[in-house]
């Protein structure tokens, strides 16, 4: 991923990146700031975790093409780098088939644990 072609988004606290159920055609890397991963559980908006600088989120939907399991929003001013499906697939095409299969198994396991 060349530095010159990376798309960045600058966010303010509370800005929504995606919501639960959205199509997942991008993953994101936190360049600066912090992002909350949240989900409505029993009618309550619950923060499941936070992703800080250098962390990645939204990747599961790129791996298995299923809807987002949770939402994401900036918890403070943040800059995120967008990883498009095309970029992801380009990298995956160079990956050993065993690793691809393992990633799919891991994502299936995570999704089944959260049902």
C-alpha positions as CSV (number, residue, x, y, z in Angstrom):
1,X,0.0,0.0,0.0
2,X,1.7,3.1,-1.2
3,X,1.6,6.1,1.1
4,X,0.4,8.3,-1.8
5,X,-2.7,6.3,-2.6
6,X,-4.0,5.7,0.9
7,X,-7.4,7.3,1.6
8,X,-7.7,8.9,5.0
9,X,-10.8,10.1,6.9
10,X,-10.6,12.7,9.7
11,X,-13.3,12.3,12.4
12,X,-14.6,14.2,15.3
13,X,-15.8,12.6,18.6
14,X,-19.1,10.8,18.0
15,X,-18.8,10.5,14.2
16,X,-20.2,7.2,13.0
17,X,-18.0,5.1,10.7
18,X,-20.4,2.3,10.2
19,X,-23.4,0.7,11.9
20,X,-24.3,-2.8,12.8
21,X,-25.8,-4.6,9.8
22,X,-24.0,-2.4,7.2
23,X,-22.3,-4.1,4.2
24,X,-18.6,-4.5,5.0
25,X,-16.6,-3.3,2.0
26,X,-13.8,-1.6,3.9
27,X,-11.6,-2.1,6.9
28,X,-9.9,0.7,8.8
29,X,-6.5,1.4,10.5
30,X,-6.5,4.0,13.3
31,X,-3.7,6.4,12.4
32,X,-4.4,8.6,15.4
33,X,-7.1,8.9,18.0
34,X,-9.5,6.2,19.1
35,X,-12.5,4.3,17.8
36,X,-15.3,2.6,19.8
37,X,-16.8,-0.6,18.7
38,X,-20.4,-0.7,20.0
39,X,-23.6,-2.8,19.8
40,X,-27.1,-2.5,21.0
41,X,-27.6,-5.2,23.6
42,X,-31.0,-5.5,25.3
43,X,-31.8,-2.0,24.1
44,X,-28.7,-0.5,25.5
45,X,-25.9,1.0,23.4
46,X,-22.9,-1.0,24.8
47,X,-19.2,-0.3,24.0
48,X,-17.6,-3.6,23.3
49,X,-14.1,-2.3,23.0
50,X,-11.8,0.5,21.8
51,X,-9.3,0.5,19.0
52,X,-6.3,2.9,19.3
53,X,-3.4,4.0,17.2
54,X,-2.2,1.3,14.9
55,X,-5.2,-0.9,15.5
56,X,-7.5,-2.3,12.7
57,X,-11.2,-2.8,12.7
58,X,-13.9,-3.8,10.3
59,X,-11.7,-6.5,8.8
60,X,-14.1,-9.4,9.5
61,X,-16.6,-8.2,6.9
62,X,-13.8,-8.1,4.3
63,X,-12.8,-11.7,5.1
64,X,-16.3,-13.3,4.9
65,X,-18.5,-10.7,3.1
66,X,-21.1,-10.8,5.8
67,X,-22.8,-7.7,7.4
68,X,-21.1,-5.8,10.2
69,X,-21.5,-7.4,13.6
70,X,-21.3,-4.1,15.5
71,X,-21.0,-0.4,14.8
72,X,-17.9,1.9,15.0
73,X,-17.6,5.5,15.9
74,X,-14.8,7.9,16.8
75,X,-14.6,8.3,20.6
76,X,-12.4,11.4,20.1
77,X,-10.8,13.3,17.2
78,X,-9.3,10.6,15.0
79,X,-7.7,9.9,11.6
80,X,-8.3,6.5,10.0
81,X,-6.9,4.9,6.9
82,X,-9.3,3.2,4.6
83,X,-8.5,-0.4,3.4
84,X,-10.8,-1.0,0.4
85,X,-12.0,-4.5,-0.6
86,X,-9.8,-4.2,-3.7
87,X,-6.7,-3.5,-1.6
88,X,-7.5,-6.4,0.7
89,X,-8.2,-8.8,-2.1
90,X,-4.9,-7.8,-3.8
91,X,-3.1,-8.8,-0.6
92,X,-5.1,-11.9,-0.1
93,X,-4.3,-13.1,-3.6
94,X,-0.7,-13.2,-2.6
95,X,-1.4,-15.2,0.6
96,X,-0.9,-18.9,1.1
97,X,-4.2,-20.8,0.7
98,X,-3.7,-22.3,4.2
99,X,-3.6,-18.8,5.8
100,X,-6.8,-17.8,3.8
101,X,-8.6,-20.9,5.1
102,X,-7.4,-20.3,8.6
103,X,-8.7,-16.7,8.5
104,X,-12.1,-17.8,7.4
105,X,-12.3,-20.4,10.2
106,X,-11.3,-17.8,12.8
107,X,-13.9,-15.3,11.5
108,X,-16.6,-18.1,11.5
109,X,-15.7,-19.0,15.1
110,X,-15.9,-15.3,16.3
111,X,-19.2,-14.8,14.6
112,X,-20.7,-18.0,16.2
113,X,-19.4,-17.0,19.6
114,X,-21.2,-13.7,19.5
115,X,-24.7,-15.0,18.4
